[in-house]
Amino acid sequence: MAISEFEIKRCEKLVGAYVEKHRPPPHVRDQVDLGFRVKNQSIEIFELRPLWNNPDKITEEMQAKTTYIKKTKTWKVYWQRADLKWHSYQPMPEVDALEDFLTLVSKDEHCCFKG
């Protein structure tokens, strides 16, 4: 089941603030930037870059993903490996709050989210 509209707005506000804080300086944002999307009960954070052989096309490199589990009221944490599949973040596979997820991604102690 998807997150409620109220919760989506809250997520957009929290993740939007995180993304704004971690975006690169304005003068390089046409070369690299940070974005996010809320999709059903998941939130994805990704890096935006022009395609190397077609600068008019923008690519997304996934950094982190979290999915809300309504039954347990927790957020599952994922990172994308080189196989381009989402894998559970084993140091902490789930957190109690979206803020905890953003803290994990920000610290990136195991270099899983940002490489």
Secondary structure, DSSP 8 states (H G I E B T S, - for coil): ----HHHHHHHHHHHHHHHHHHS--GGGTTT-EEEEEEETTEEEEEEEEEETTEEEEEEEEEEEEEEEETTTTEEEEEEE-TTS-EEE-TT-SEESSHHHHHHHHHH-TTS-S--
